[in-house]
Amino acid sequence: MRTYRRLLTAAVCAVGLLGACTAPTVTWVPGATSPNAEPATLYQQNPAIDFVVYDRYAWVNAAAVDWVIALNVSRGEPLGSVARTGITRDFADLDATKLPVGTSFYATANRQVILVATPGGDVPYLKYVEG
């Protein structure tokens, strides 16, 4: 497992370095795929989606994603709490589609995962990025 993680990390780093050398300028066109998927687009594609918006990104519930669970992340510094819930358009930071107002979320050592505090325990949410 450790060897697999090292190989995966090396591959991701190599792709990232190559991409940094040749990255084109991207202009987002409404309705088109973008490097960072817009929350409104995600919701339009799947109205049942469970996500929170933080730092202009959608962080999607990853409780059923085995490889995210295997990361075994723990709480870091508090990032915020849900300000509005049931949002279906005009998303802003701290908006959520399903999480109740006041639900807190936390940073982790993995910058692609945050932990959301729920009555059943911490739930990982994965940063949704396309591209």
ZIMO-V682651 format. One record per pair of residues at least 24 apart in sequence whose ideal C-beta (glycine too) atoms are under 10 Angstrom apart, sorted by the first residue. I is the first residue (numbers start at 0). J is the second residue. If there is no record, write none. Layout:
# ZIMO-V682651
i->(I/I)
j->(J/J)
This chain:
# ZIMO-V682651
i->(0/4/4/7/18/22/25/32/32/33/33/33/34/34/34/35/35/35/35/35/36/36/36/36/37/37/37/38/38/38/38/38/38/38/38/38/39/39/39/39/39/40/41/41/41/41/42/42/42/42/42/43/43/45/46/46/47/47/48/48/48/49/49/49/49/49/49/49/50/50/50/50/50/50/50/50/50/50/51/51/51/51/51/51/51/51/51/51/51/51/51/51/51/51/51/51/51/51/52/52/52/52/52/52/52/52/52/52/52/53/53/53/53/53/53/53/53/53/53/53/53/54/54/54/54/54/55/55/55/56/56/56/56/56/56/57/57/57/57/57/57/57/57/57/58/58/58/58/58/58/58/58/58/58/58/59/59/59/59/59/59/60/60/60/60/60/60/60/60/60/61/61/61/61/61/61/61/61/61/62/62/62/62/62/62/62/62/62/64/64/64/66/67/67/67/67/67/67/68/70/70/70/70/70/70/70/71/71/71/72/72/72/72/72/72/72/72/72/72/72/73/73/73/73/73/74/74/74/74/74/74/74/74/74/75/75/75/75/75/75/75/76/76/76/77/77/77/77/77/78/78/78/78/78/78/78/78/79/79/79/79/80/80/80/81/95/98/98)
j->(69/69/70/66/130/130/130/129/130/128/129/130/128/129/130/126/127/128/129/130/127/128/129/130/90/127/129/86/87/88/89/90/91/94/96/127/86/87/88/89/90/129/90/96/127/129/86/87/88/90/96/87/88/96/87/96/96/97/96/97/127/95/96/97/98/115/122/124/86/90/94/95/96/97/98/124/125/127/78/79/80/81/82/84/86/90/92/93/94/95/96/97/98/102/104/113/115/124/81/82/83/86/90/91/92/93/94/95/96/78/79/81/92/93/94/95/104/106/113/124/126/78/79/92/113/126/90/91/92/92/111/113/126/127/128/90/94/95/96/124/125/126/127/128/95/104/111/112/113/115/123/124/125/126/127/96/123/124/125/126/127/96/97/98/115/117/122/123/124/125/111/112/113/122/123/124/125/126/127/115/117/119/120/121/122/123/124/125/112/123/125/125/109/111/112/123/124/125/123/107/108/109/111/112/123/125/107/109/123/105/106/107/108/109/111/112/113/114/121/123/105/107/108/114/121/103/104/105/106/107/113/114/116/121/105/106/107/108/109/113/114/105/106/107/103/104/105/106/116/103/104/105/106/107/113/114/115/103/104/105/113/104/115/116/115/124/122/124)
